Amino acid sequence: MAFDKEEKINENAAVLNEKIIYDGLEMKVIAVYNNSVAAEFLEFPVKGREADFPYSRTAVNHKNYKRTHEILEETN
């Protein structure tokens, strides 16, 4: 059975290009998985928290972010 990109993996999951809030920081969802999303910070580096977030992207469990339901434009 082929993977359907339009099929929602998890009912509570954010969708591609959605802005989410994680630990008070705004992020953009770049991939959605069963238990988590891969997201990139909208402002990087995270000032004052560089040690906590040394990379511009991270995985976030669905239970640990807040959805905004705001879809951001794709950037290349």
N, CA, C and O atoms as a GROMACS GRO file, in nm:
protein
  304
    1MET      N    1   0.085  -0.118   0.000
    1MET     CA    2   0.000   0.000   0.000
    1MET      C    3   0.089   0.124   0.000
    1MET      O    4   0.179   0.136   0.083
    2ALA      N    5   0.065   0.214  -0.090
    2ALA     CA    6   0.145   0.336  -0.102
    2ALA      C    7   0.106   0.437   0.005
    2ALA      O    8  -0.008   0.441   0.051
    3PHE      N    9   0.203   0.518   0.044
    3PHE     CA   10   0.180   0.624   0.142
    3PHE      C   11   0.104   0.738   0.078
    3PHE      O   12   0.142   0.786  -0.029
    4ASP      N   13  -0.004   0.782   0.142
    4ASP     CA   14  -0.084   0.893   0.093
    4ASP      C   15  -0.047   1.019   0.172
    4ASP      O   16  -0.076   1.027   0.291
    5LYS      N   17   0.016   1.117   0.107
    5LYS     CA   18   0.062   1.238   0.175
    5LYS      C   19  -0.054   1.317   0.236
    5LYS      O   20  -0.033   1.392   0.332
    6GLU      N   21  -0.174   1.302   0.182
    6GLU     CA   22  -0.290   1.376   0.232
    6GLU      C   23  -0.354   1.309   0.353
    6GLU      O   24  -0.430   1.372   0.426
    7GLU      N   25  -0.323   1.181   0.375
    7GLU     CA   26  -0.381   1.109   0.488
    7GLU      C   27  -0.313   1.154   0.618
    7GLU      O   28  -0.191   1.160   0.627
    8LYS      N   29  -0.395   1.186   0.718
    8LYS     CA   30  -0.342   1.232   0.844
    8LYS      C   31  -0.290   1.114   0.925
    8LYS      O   32  -0.363   1.016   0.945
    9ILE      N   33  -0.168   1.121   0.972
    9ILE     CA   34  -0.105   1.014   1.047
    9ILE      C   35  -0.161   1.006   1.188
    9ILE      O   36  -0.188   0.896   1.238
   10ASN      N   37  -0.179   1.118   1.251
   10ASN     CA   38  -0.225   1.127   1.388
   10ASN      C   39  -0.328   1.239   1.394
   10ASN      O   40  -0.303   1.348   1.343
   11GLU      N   41  -0.442   1.213   1.453
   11GLU     CA   42  -0.550   1.312   1.457
   11GLU      C   43  -0.508   1.445   1.518
   11GLU      O   44  -0.558   1.550   1.478
   12ASN      N   45  -0.417   1.442   1.616
   12ASN     CA   46  -0.374   1.563   1.686
   12ASN      C   47  -0.250   1.628   1.623
   12ASN      O   48  -0.202   1.730   1.672
   13ALA      N   49  -0.200   1.569   1.517
   13ALA     CA   50  -0.075   1.617   1.457
   13ALA      C   51  -0.094   1.745   1.378
   13ALA      O   52  -0.198   1.767   1.316
   14ALA      N   53   0.007   1.828   1.383
   14ALA     CA   54   0.012   1.947   1.298
   14ALA      C   55   0.028   1.900   1.154
   14ALA      O   56   0.054   1.783   1.128
   15VAL      N   57   0.015   1.992   1.060
   15VAL     CA   58   0.031   1.959   0.919
   15VAL      C   59   0.155   2.030   0.863
   15VAL      O   60   0.208   2.122   0.926
   16LEU      N   61   0.198   1.986   0.747
   16LEU     CA   62   0.315   2.048   0.683
   16LEU      C   63   0.297   2.199   0.671
   16LEU      O   64   0.190   2.248   0.637
   17ASN      N   65   0.403   2.271   0.698
   17ASN     CA   66   0.410   2.417   0.690
   17ASN      C   67   0.327   2.490   0.795
   17ASN      O   68   0.310   2.612   0.787
   18GLU      N   69   0.274   2.417   0.893
   18GLU     CA   70   0.198   2.482   1.000
   18GLU      C   71   0.295   2.541   1.102
   18GLU      O   72   0.398   2.482   1.134
   19LYS      N   73   0.259   2.658   1.153
   19LYS     CA   74   0.338   2.718   1.262
   19LYS      C   75   0.293   2.654   1.392
   19LYS      O   76   0.173   2.649   1.422
   20ILE      N   77   0.389   2.606   1.472
   20ILE     CA   78   0.360   2.550   1.602
   20ILE      C   79   0.439   2.628   1.707
   20ILE      O   80   0.534   2.699   1.676
   21ILE      N   81   0.398   2.612   1.832
   21ILE     CA   82   0.468   2.674   1.944
   21ILE      C   83   0.526   2.562   2.029
   21ILE      O   84   0.453   2.477   2.080
   22TYR      N   85   0.658   2.561   2.044
   22TYR     CA   86   0.726   2.461   2.126
   22TYR      C   87   0.815   2.534   2.226
   22TYR      O   88   0.903   2.611   2.187
   23ASP      N   89   0.792   2.510   2.352
   23ASP     CA   90   0.872   2.571   2.458
   23ASP      C   91   0.876   2.723   2.445
   23ASP      O   92   0.977   2.788   2.472
   24GLY      N   93   0.762   2.780   2.401
   24GLY     CA   94   0.752   2.924   2.386
   24GLY      C   95   0.813   2.979   2.257
   24GLY      O   96   0.816   3.100   2.237
   25LEU      N   97   0.860   2.892   2.171
   25LEU     CA   98   0.928   2.932   2.048
   25LEU      C   99   0.846   2.894   1.926
   25LEU      O  100   0.787   2.786   1.921
   26GLU      N  101   0.843   2.982   1.826
   26GLU     CA  102   0.770   2.953   1.703
   26GLU      C  103   0.855   2.868   1.610
   26GLU      O  104   0.973   2.893   1.589
   27MET      N  105   0.788   2.765   1.553
   27MET     CA  106   0.856   2.675   1.462
   27MET      C  107   0.765   2.646   1.343
   27MET      O  108   0.644   2.665   1.350
   28LYS      N  109   0.826   2.598   1.235
   28LYS     CA  110   0.752   2.559   1.115
   28LYS      C  111   0.768   2.409   1.096
   28LYS      O  112   0.881   2.358   1.096
   29VAL      N  113   0.658   2.337   1.079
   29VAL     CA  114   0.660   2.193   1.059
   29VAL      C  115   0.711   2.162   0.918
   29VAL      O  116   0.660   2.215   0.819
   30ILE      N  117   0.814   2.077   0.911
   30ILE     CA  118   0.870   2.040   0.780
   30ILE      C  119   0.847   1.893   0.747
   30ILE      O  120   0.868   1.851   0.633
   31ALA      N  121   0.805   1.812   0.847
   31ALA     CA  122   0.771   1.672   0.824
   31ALA      C  123   0.684   1.624   0.939
   31ALA      O  124   0.698   1.670   1.053
   32VAL      N  125   0.594   1.530   0.909
   32VAL     CA  126   0.503   1.476   1.010
   32VAL      C  127   0.522   1.325   1.017
   32VAL      O  128   0.522   1.256   0.915
   33TYR      N  129   0.537   1.274   1.139
   33TYR     CA  130   0.555   1.131   1.164
   33TYR      C  131   0.448   1.082   1.261
   33TYR      O  132   0.368   1.162   1.310
   34ASN      N  133   0.446   0.952   1.289
   34ASN     CA  134   0.345   0.895   1.379
   34ASN      C  135   0.343   0.962   1.515
   34ASN      O  136   0.236   0.998   1.565
   35ASN      N  137   0.458   0.980   1.576
   35ASN     CA  138   0.464   1.030   1.713
   35ASN      C  139   0.523   1.169   1.727
   35ASN      O  140   0.527   1.224   1.838
   36SER      N  141   0.568   1.228   1.618
   36SER     CA  142   0.636   1.357   1.628
   36SER      C  143   0.633   1.432   1.495
   36SER      O  144   0.587   1.381   1.393
   37VAL      N  145   0.683   1.555   1.502
   37VAL     CA  146   0.704   1.633   1.380
   37VAL      C  147   0.849   1.676   1.377
   37VAL      O  148   0.914   1.687   1.481
   38ALA      N  149   0.900   1.699   1.259
   38ALA     CA  150   1.029   1.765   1.243
   38ALA      C  151   0.995   1.910   1.214
   38ALA      O  152   0.911   1.939   1.129
   39ALA      N  153   1.060   2.000   1.286
   39ALA     CA  154   1.028   2.142   1.270
   39ALA      C  155   1.154   2.226   1.276
   39ALA      O  156   1.254   2.186   1.335
   40GLU      N  157   1.148   2.343   1.213
   40GLU     CA  158   1.261   2.434   1.215
   40GLU      C  159   1.218   2.564   1.282
   40GLU      O  160   1.105   2.610   1.268
   41PHE      N  161   1.312   2.623   1.356
   41PHE     CA  162   1.285   2.747   1.427
   41PHE      C  163   1.265   2.859   1.326
   41PHE      O  164   1.337   2.868   1.227
   42LEU      N  165   1.167   2.946   1.352
   42LEU     CA  166   1.145   3.060   1.263
   42LEU      C  167   1.253   3.165   1.283
   42LEU      O  168   1.288   3.237   1.190
   43GLU      N  169   1.307   3.174   1.405
   43GLU     CA  170   1.420   3.263   1.432
   43GLU      C  171   1.534   3.180   1.489
   43GLU      O  172   1.523   3.122   1.597
   44PHE      N  173   1.643   3.175   1.416
   44PHE     CA  174   1.757   3.095   1.458
   44PHE      C  175   1.884   3.175   1.434
   44PHE      O  176   1.894   3.239   1.329
   45PRO      N  177   1.980   3.173   1.524
   45PRO     CA  178   1.985   3.097   1.648
   45PRO      C  179   1.888   3.153   1.753
   45PRO      O  180   1.848   3.269   1.746
   46VAL      N  181   1.853   3.068   1.849
   46VAL     CA  182   1.761   3.107   1.956
   46VAL      C  183   1.844   3.184   2.059
   46VAL      O  184   1.921   3.125   2.135
   47LYS      N  185   1.827   3.314   2.061
   47LYS     CA  186   1.908   3.400   2.148
   47LYS      C  187   1.893   3.362   2.295
   47LYS      O  188   1.782   3.350   2.347
   48GLY      N  189   2.008   3.344   2.361
   48GLY     CA  190   2.011   3.308   2.503
   48GLY      C  191   1.990   3.161   2.530
   48GLY      O  192   2.002   3.116   2.644
   49ARG      N  193   1.958   3.083   2.425
   49ARG     CA  194   1.934   2.940   2.444
   49ARG      C  195   2.010   2.857   2.339
   49ARG      O  196   1.967   2.748   2.301
   50GLU      N  197   2.121   2.911   2.295
   50GLU     CA  198   2.200   2.842   2.193
   50GLU      C  199   2.243   2.703   2.237
   50GLU      O  200   2.251   2.612   2.154
   51ALA      N  201   2.272   2.685   2.365
   51ALA     CA  202   2.314   2.554   2.414
   51ALA      C  203   2.198   2.454   2.413
   51ALA      O  204   2.218   2.334   2.391
   52ASP      N  205   2.078   2.504   2.437
   52ASP     CA  206   1.959   2.417   2.436
   52ASP      C  207   1.923   2.375   2.294
   52ASP      O  208   1.878   2.262   2.271
   53PHE      N  209   1.941   2.465   2.199
   53PHE     CA  210   1.902   2.442   2.060
   53PHE      C  211   2.018   2.475   1.967
   53PHE      O  212   2.018   2.581   1.904
   54PRO      N  213   2.117   2.385   1.957
   54PRO     CA  214   2.234   2.413   1.872
   54PRO      C  215   2.206   2.399   1.722
   54PRO      O  216   2.287   2.442   1.640
   55TYR      N  217   2.093   2.338   1.686
   55TYR     CA  218   2.059   2.316   1.546
   55TYR      C  219   1.931   2.390   1.510
   55TYR      O  220   1.849   2.417   1.598
   56SER      N  221   1.914   2.422   1.383
   56SER     CA  222   1.797   2.498   1.339
   56SER      C  223   1.672   2.412   1.329
   56SER      O  224   1.561   2.465   1.319
   57ARG      N  225   1.689   2.281   1.333
   57ARG     CA  226   1.576   2.188   1.323
   57ARG      C  227   1.580   2.088   1.437
   57ARG      O  228   1.687   2.055   1.489
   58THR      N  229   1.460   2.039   1.476
   58THR     CA  230   1.453   1.938   1.581
   58THR      C  231   1.324   1.858   1.566
   58THR      O  232   1.232   1.899   1.496
   59ALA      N  233   1.318   1.743   1.633
   59ALA     CA  234   1.196   1.662   1.638
   59ALA      C  235   1.121   1.696   1.766
   59ALA      O  236   1.181   1.714   1.872
   60VAL      N  237   0.988   1.707   1.754
   60VAL     CA  238   0.905   1.742   1.868
   60VAL      C  239   0.788   1.643   1.875
   60VAL      O  240   0.715   1.626   1.778
   61ASN      N  241   0.771   1.579   1.990
   61ASN     CA  242   0.659   1.488   2.011
   61ASN      C  243   0.528   1.564   2.000
   61ASN      O  244   0.520   1.681   2.038
   62HIS      N  245   0.424   1.499   1.948
   62HIS     CA  246   0.294   1.564   1.931
   62HIS      C  247   0.238   1.619   2.062
   62HIS      O  248   0.163   1.716   2.061
   63LYS      N  249   0.274   1.558   2.173
   63LYS     CA  250   0.223   1.602   2.304
   63LYS      C  251   0.291   1.729   2.354
   63LYS      O  252   0.243   1.791   2.449
   64ASN      N  253   0.401   1.769   2.290
   64ASN     CA  254   0.485   1.877   2.344
   64ASN      C  255   0.477   2.009   2.270
   64ASN      O  256   0.552   2.101   2.302
   65TYR      N  257   0.388   2.022   2.174
   65TYR     CA  258   0.375   2.150   2.104
   65TYR      C  259   0.229   2.193   2.100
   65TYR      O  260   0.137   2.112   2.119
   66LYS      N  261   0.210   2.321   2.075
   66LYS     CA  262   0.076   2.376   2.062
   66LYS      C  263   0.054   2.413   1.915
   66LYS      O  264   0.138   2.479   1.854
   67ARG      N  265  -0.057   2.370   1.860
   67ARG     CA  266  -0.090   2.403   1.722
   67ARG      C  267  -0.145   2.545   1.713
   67ARG      O  268  -0.216   2.590   1.802
   68THR      N  269  -0.111   2.614   1.605
   68THR     CA  270  -0.168   2.747   1.580
   68THR      C  271  -0.269   2.742   1.466
   68THR      O  272  -0.351   2.833   1.452
   69HIS      N  273  -0.264   2.636   1.386
   69HIS     CA  274  -0.349   2.619   1.268
   69HIS      C  275  -0.320   2.725   1.161
   69HIS      O  276  -0.400   2.745   1.069
   70GLU      N  277  -0.206   2.793   1.174
   70GLU     CA  278  -0.164   2.893   1.076
   70GLU      C  279  -0.065   2.826   0.981
   70GLU      O  280   0.037   2.772   1.024
   71ILE      N  281  -0.096   2.830   0.852
   71ILE     CA  282  -0.009   2.770   0.751
   71ILE      C  283   0.084   2.879   0.697
   71ILE      O  284   0.039   2.984   0.652
   72LEU      N  285   0.212   2.850   0.701
   72LEU     CA  286   0.314   2.943   0.651
   72LEU      C  287   0.345   2.913   0.507
   72LEU      O  288   0.329   2.799   0.462
   73GLU      N  289   0.390   3.012   0.434
   73GLU     CA  290   0.428   2.992   0.294
   73GLU      C  291   0.551   2.904   0.287
   73GLU      O  292   0.638   2.908   0.374
   74GLU      N  293   0.558   2.826   0.180
   74GLU     CA  294   0.677   2.744   0.157
   74GLU      C  295   0.791   2.833   0.111
   74GLU      O  296   0.771   2.926   0.033
   75THR      N  297   0.911   2.802   0.161
   75THR     CA  298   1.030   2.872   0.115
   75THR      C  299   1.126   2.771   0.057
   75THR      O  300   1.135   2.658   0.105
   76ASN      N  301   1.198   2.810  -0.046
   76ASN     CA  302   1.293   2.716  -0.109
   76ASN      C  303   1.432   2.741  -0.062
   76ASN      O  304   1.524   2.671  -0.104
   0.00000   0.00000   0.00000
